[in-house]
Amino acid sequence: MHPQQGWPHAVEWVATAPTTPGGEVRPAPAGPWHYTGPPRYPAVPRWGFPALAWRRPTSVPGVRAPVTGVPAVRGRARLATVLLVLTALFAGLAAAGEIWRYVLLLASRTGALSAGAVTAAQVFTVATSVLAVVVGVAALTAVLAWLFVSMRTAAGQAGVAVPRRDWRVAAGLLVPGVNLVLPGSVLAELEHVVLHRPTGARPRPGRLLRLWWAAWALDGLLFAGCLLWTSRDGVQAQADGVLLHALTDLVAVAVAVLTVLVVRRLTRLLAPLDPTRLRLMRVVSVAEPPDAPPARRLARPASARR
């Protein structure tokens, strides 16, 4: 075995004839070869494969190690999906509560209302709204955790640097106005990298991402409008505020559902399922139609009757 010129890790194998312990070349056996049994050694051989289970080659020169963030991407995507579904559920219930309150306001124009109905509507609306906000904050945190590990994993797979720092993305969500634009830009950059588009090209979000971006910005504007509407007085302003809150909750439901679709799509592109871990389907039986003629039995050949 001799190293080749210019290749520090490459080697060249040279075959030599077997020799005796004294250095003499062993003569080739004369006559035809006959099997004499398995090989025998005077001692336990020191060569062979290690007594270990097979594993992916992560330390072999020239073999690229798998990205360790892929399982984390799937795990955080599942957690974010569960919290987003709960957010959509509570936001939908809050919207129903707001519509219930609006119906009671319309009914109060022609007669007195039951104190129990008004209290129940108020408690139901406040409880579902608080739950929607709390679960929504938890869902936003889970989506951010998924986004951070997805950005690093996508950059590692593409061999590029992460375009934005995690703390900058998190801080951008707290700045009014910027939080309506920054999330869409970050997701567009992630989609650009995941789809293996040219590095120098400008990210162009897909249809689903554009729809999510529009719903996200609309929900942010409606939320700001709800905060400003609370300063107005009057019965009509109160009724309009109830409708505005209901519309905001419905848009929040759409944002949560679209976020689930975006997270699932990018996760499937970034961390596809390993086909070796899927359960293979097999044919257990083939059912023939009831009106099918019976199968004709072939005659056995004459050679098989002996």
Secondary structure by P-SEA (a helix, b strand, c coil): cccccccccbbbbbbbcccccccccccccccbbbbcccccccccccccccccccccccccccccccccaaaaaaaaaaaaaaaaaaaaaaaaaaaaaaaaaaaaaaaaccccccaaaaaaaaaaaaaaaaaaaaaaaaaaaaaaaaaaaaaaaaaaaacccccccaaaaaaaaacaaaaacaaaaaaaaaaaaaacccccccccccaaaaaaaaaaaaaaaaaaaaaaacccccaaaaaaaaaaaaaaaaaaaaaaaaaaaaaaaaaaaaccccccccbbbbbcccccccccccbbbbcccccccc
